[in-house]
Amino acid sequence: MRRRALIVLTLALLAATAAAFAVTEALKLERLPVVGPRFPASFSPVCDCPTSVAQLGLRFRVADRVEAAILDADDGVVRSLGERRVQPGVVFFEWDGLDDAGEVVPDGPYRLRVRMEREGRTIVVPNEVLVDTHPPTVVLLGGAPTTFSPDGDGVADKVRIRYRADERAGPLLLVDGETAFERRPRGRDGRVVWDGTLGGELQAPGVYRLAVRVRDVAGNLSPPSEELAVTLE
């Protein structure tokens, strides 16, 4: 009897294990109604730039009515993005980095939650978007030549300035306080070159003050570096 009972118990455990495995595999094969998040890595709601608003994209496989919200690191709702009807395809939810009280949220990671009415599901997208309002810093490392002549003879035609930022950022060159150009974010250490022009126009001979600012990936702009005086002949 004891042996028969043991056999029955073993068979029951095997059946339960097989059933649990089948359910797990079925869940793995289940097609989620939303896929393909298209989120920026970070953005700054306080910058005067295109990255002051985050465009949070999701591809919906089904039509439904959804309610979207932004969650903080503790899964608390900081901003309701309202309800809307979506169709199959990529849908963008816009968030300006403010909470429901209209205040800028603290720096940190946030996630998007969508509740689907017809599907009867709530999905928290695992991808995070970072709110970053902290401006970078930049140090001018040097520049040469300090006297140049952009006459095309290949000798001292341009000024080359080296700088170092405290994070990955893109440089802006300032000439007498005016932005000559801006480059996309790259590494921390970099170099900018001035050919003596502003707005495509060659400047008159004289002394010019050059400085560098950097803009980080989120869009925050650093204060200007120290200035370098150069002479255009």
C-alpha positions as CSV (number, residue, x, y, z in Angstrom):
1,M,0.0,0.0,0.0
2,R,2.8,2.4,0.9
3,R,4.5,1.7,-2.4
4,R,1.3,2.2,-4.4
5,A,0.6,5.5,-2.5
6,L,4.2,6.6,-3.3
7,I,3.8,5.8,-6.9
8,V,0.5,7.7,-7.1
9,L,2.1,10.7,-5.3
10,T,5.0,10.7,-7.7
11,L,2.7,10.6,-10.7
12,A,0.7,13.5,-9.3
13,L,3.8,15.6,-8.8
14,L,5.0,14.9,-12.3
15,A,1.6,15.8,-13.7
16,A,1.6,19.1,-11.7
17,T,5.1,19.9,-12.8
18,A,4.2,19.2,-16.5
19,A,1.2,21.4,-16.2
20,A,3.2,24.3,-14.6
21,F,5.8,23.9,-17.4
22,A,3.1,24.1,-20.0
23,V,1.6,27.3,-18.5
24,T,5.0,28.9,-18.3
25,E,5.8,28.0,-21.9
26,A,2.4,29.4,-23.0
27,L,3.1,32.6,-21.2
28,K,6.5,32.9,-22.9
29,L,4.8,32.5,-26.3
30,E,2.0,35.0,-25.6
31,R,2.2,38.0,-27.8
32,L,2.1,41.2,-25.8
33,P,-0.3,43.9,-27.1
34,V,2.5,46.5,-26.9
35,V,6.1,46.2,-28.0
36,G,9.1,48.2,-29.3
37,P,9.4,51.1,-26.8
38,R,11.1,54.1,-28.4
39,F,12.2,56.2,-25.4
40,P,15.0,58.8,-25.2
41,A,17.7,57.9,-22.7
42,S,17.3,61.2,-20.9
43,F,15.7,64.6,-21.2
44,S,15.7,68.0,-19.4
45,P,12.3,69.7,-18.8
46,V,14.2,72.9,-17.9
47,C,16.3,73.3,-21.0
48,D,15.3,75.7,-23.8
49,C,15.9,73.0,-26.4
50,P,14.1,70.2,-28.4
51,T,14.8,67.7,-25.7
52,S,12.7,69.5,-23.0
53,V,9.8,67.1,-23.8
54,A,10.1,63.3,-23.9
55,Q,8.3,61.5,-26.7
56,L,7.6,58.0,-25.4
57,G,6.7,55.7,-28.3
58,L,5.1,52.3,-28.2
59,R,3.9,50.0,-31.0
60,F,0.4,48.7,-30.3
61,R,-0.7,45.5,-31.9
62,V,-4.4,46.0,-31.3
63,A,-6.9,48.9,-31.2
64,D,-8.0,49.8,-27.7
65,R,-8.7,52.6,-25.3
66,V,-5.7,53.2,-23.0
67,E,-4.9,55.2,-19.9
68,A,-1.3,56.3,-19.6
69,A,0.7,57.5,-16.6
70,I,4.3,58.1,-15.5
71,L,5.7,56.2,-12.6
72,D,8.6,57.1,-10.4
73,A,11.2,54.6,-9.1
74,D,8.8,53.5,-6.3
75,D,6.0,52.8,-8.9
76,G,4.0,55.8,-7.6
77,V,2.1,57.8,-10.2
78,V,3.6,61.2,-10.6
79,R,1.8,62.3,-13.8
80,S,-1.4,61.1,-15.5
81,L,-1.2,61.4,-19.3
82,G,-4.9,60.9,-19.7
83,E,-7.0,58.5,-21.8
84,R,-6.9,58.0,-25.5
85,R,-8.0,55.6,-28.2
86,V,-5.2,54.0,-30.1
87,Q,-4.9,52.0,-33.3
88,P,-2.4,49.4,-34.3
89,G,0.9,51.0,-35.0
90,V,3.4,53.3,-33.2
91,V,1.8,55.7,-30.7
92,F,3.7,58.5,-28.9
93,F,2.9,59.8,-25.4
94,E,4.3,63.2,-24.7
95,W,5.6,64.1,-21.2
96,D,7.0,67.5,-20.3
97,G,8.7,66.3,-17.1
98,L,6.1,67.9,-14.8
99,D,4.0,66.1,-12.1
100,D,0.2,66.4,-11.7
101,A,0.8,69.6,-9.6
102,G,2.6,71.3,-12.5
103,E,6.1,71.0,-10.8
104,V,9.2,69.7,-12.4
105,V,9.8,66.2,-11.1
106,P,13.1,65.3,-9.2
107,D,16.0,64.0,-11.3
108,G,15.9,60.3,-11.7
109,P,14.4,57.4,-13.7
110,Y,10.8,57.1,-14.7
111,R,8.6,54.6,-16.5
112,L,5.5,54.6,-18.6
113,R,2.4,52.6,-17.5
114,V,-0.5,51.9,-19.9
115,R,-3.9,50.4,-18.9
116,M,-5.7,48.8,-21.8
117,E,-9.5,48.7,-21.4
118,R,-10.6,46.1,-23.9
119,E,-7.5,43.9,-23.2
120,G,-8.1,44.2,-19.5
121,R,-4.4,44.6,-18.9
122,T,-2.0,46.9,-17.2
123,I,1.5,47.1,-18.6
124,V,4.5,48.9,-17.0
125,V,7.1,49.3,-19.7
126,P,10.5,48.3,-18.3
127,N,12.4,50.8,-20.3
128,E,13.3,53.9,-18.2
129,V,13.6,57.5,-19.2
130,L,15.9,59.7,-17.1
131,V,15.0,63.2,-16.1
132,D,18.3,65.2,-15.8
133,T,18.3,68.9,-15.1
134,H,21.9,69.1,-13.9
135,P,24.0,71.2,-16.3
136,P,27.4,69.9,-17.3
137,T,30.7,71.8,-16.7
138,V,33.5,72.4,-19.2
139,V,37.2,73.4,-18.9
140,L,39.2,75.1,-21.6
141,L,42.5,73.2,-22.0
142,G,44.1,75.5,-24.4
143,G,44.1,76.8,-28.0
144,A,46.6,77.6,-30.8
145,P,47.6,79.5,-32.6
146,T,46.6,82.7,-30.8
147,T,47.4,84.7,-33.9
148,F,46.0,83.4,-37.2
149,S,45.3,84.4,-40.8
150,P,42.6,82.5,-42.7
151,D,44.1,83.2,-46.1
152,G,44.2,79.6,-47.3
153,D,48.0,79.3,-47.4
154,G,47.9,76.3,-45.0
155,V,49.8,78.1,-42.3
156,A,48.0,79.2,-39.1
157,D,44.7,79.4,-41.0
158,K,42.5,78.3,-38.1
159,V,42.4,78.3,-34.3
160,R,42.1,74.9,-32.6
161,I,40.7,74.8,-29.1
162,R,40.8,71.9,-26.8
163,Y,38.3,71.4,-24.0
164,R,37.1,68.8,-21.4
165,A,33.6,68.3,-20.1
166,D,32.5,66.3,-17.0
167,E,30.2,64.1,-19.1
168,R,29.4,63.2,-22.7
169,A,28.4,66.5,-24.4
170,G,28.4,68.5,-27.6
171,P,30.4,71.8,-27.8
172,L,29.3,75.3,-28.7
173,L,31.9,77.8,-29.8
174,L,31.4,81.4,-28.5
175,V,33.1,84.3,-30.3
176,D,32.8,87.5,-28.3
177,G,29.8,85.9,-26.5
178,E,28.0,85.0,-29.7
179,T,27.4,81.3,-30.7
180,A,29.4,80.6,-33.8
181,F,28.2,77.0,-34.1
182,E,27.1,73.9,-32.1
183,R,28.1,70.3,-32.5
184,R,26.2,67.1,-31.5
185,P,27.2,65.3,-28.3
186,R,30.2,63.1,-28.4
187,G,32.9,62.3,-25.8
188,R,34.1,64.3,-22.8
189,D,37.3,65.5,-24.3
190,G,37.1,67.3,-27.6
191,R,38.3,70.0,-30.0
192,V,36.6,72.8,-31.9
193,V,38.1,74.8,-34.8
194,W,37.4,78.4,-35.7
195,D,38.1,79.6,-39.2
196,G,37.4,83.3,-38.5
197,T,33.8,83.3,-39.8
198,L,30.5,84.1,-38.1
199,G,27.3,83.2,-40.0
200,G,29.4,82.3,-43.0
201,E,31.1,85.7,-43.2
202,L,34.8,86.2,-42.6
203,Q,35.3,88.7,-39.7
204,A,37.4,91.8,-39.8
205,P,41.0,91.7,-38.5
206,G,41.2,92.2,-34.7
207,V,41.2,90.6,-31.3
208,Y,38.4,88.1,-30.5
209,R,37.5,86.3,-27.3
210,L,36.8,82.6,-27.8
211,A,35.1,80.3,-25.2
212,V,33.3,77.0,-25.2
213,R,30.0,75.8,-23.7
214,V,28.8,72.2,-23.8
215,R,25.3,70.7,-24.0
216,D,24.8,67.3,-22.5
217,V,22.6,64.5,-24.0
218,A,19.6,65.6,-22.0
219,G,19.9,69.1,-23.3
220,N,21.4,71.0,-20.3
221,L,23.8,73.8,-21.2
222,S,27.0,74.5,-19.3
223,P,28.2,77.9,-18.3
224,P,30.9,79.3,-20.6
225,S,34.5,78.3,-20.1
226,E,37.2,80.8,-19.5
227,E,38.0,82.9,-22.6
228,L,41.0,82.7,-25.0
229,A,42.0,85.9,-26.8
230,V,43.1,85.4,-30.4
231,T,44.2,87.8,-33.0
232,L,42.8,87.6,-36.6
233,E,45.1,89.2,-39.1
